[in-house]
Amino acid sequence: MTVSGKIAKKETKGKDDKTYIFYSVTTEDGKTVRLTKFALGKKSKVNLEDFVDAKVTATGQGYEVGKGKKKRIILKKIEKVAKAGDDA
């Protein structure tokens, strides 16, 4: 599964007063795909912070869940994240 779009960063404060950071890709058709560090794997050297506000292409294993307006894509394993136009 390949997803292309712009990476956004969102910070939220939890009930435990910790700040949590979430990254997502917003596609051109308005869908939001959440990216997690777990999906990148422990050995990944990809820093999602480097891609914030950049157009990227993320490739990995994923699936769609939900119905109607609650339908969303989840990438459970991200194999590659590259800025649009990069082949690396």
N, C-alpha and C positions, 0 to 999 in steps of 0.2 A: 504494500500500500504506500502510495506517495502522496504527500500533502504539500502544497505550495501556498505561501502567503507571508504575512508580516508577523514577526514575533513581538509579543507584548509582555510586559512584566507587571504583576499585580502584587502588592503587599497588603496583607491583612493581619490584624491583631487578634490572636486567639483568646479564649477565656482565661488562659494561664498567663496572659500578658506577654507571651512570646510573639515575635513578628514572623509570619510565615510568608515565603515568597513563592509565587506561582508563575509559570511561564506558559504561554499559549501561542498558537499560530492562528491568525484570522485569515481565512481564505477569501478570495475575491468575491465569492458568492455569499459571504457573510457568516459562514460556519466557523465555529471556534473549536480548535483541537488542543486539548491540554497536553503539555509536555512535562514529564516527570523525570527526576534524576534516576529513579529506579528503572525507568525504561531505557536510559542510557547505559546502565550497567556500572558496576563498581570500578572497572578498569578504564572507563572512558575518560579521555582527556578533553572532551568537548565541554566548554564553559558556555552555557546558554546566555550568560550576561554579555558575552561578546557579540551576540546576534540580536540584541534588543533593538527594535525599530528598523531592522533590516529585512529585506525580502529574502526568504529562504525556501529551500526544498528539503523536506524531511522524509526519509524513506525508512520503513520499518514494518513490523507486523502489528496489525491492528484490527479493530472491528467496530461496528456501529451498534449502539444500544438505544433503547427508548423508542417512543413513537411520537409522531406529530411534532409539536414545538419542542419537546424534551429530547428529541433525537440528537445524538451526538456521537462523535468519533473518538475512540480511545486508542492511542498507540501504546501497546504494552511492551514493545521492544523497538527501540530506535537504532537502526543500523548506521545511518549517515545523516548529518545535517550540514548543508552547504549553502552559502549565500547564492542567490539567483545569479546565474551566469558563470559560477565557479564549477570546475569539474572535480575539485579535490574534496 
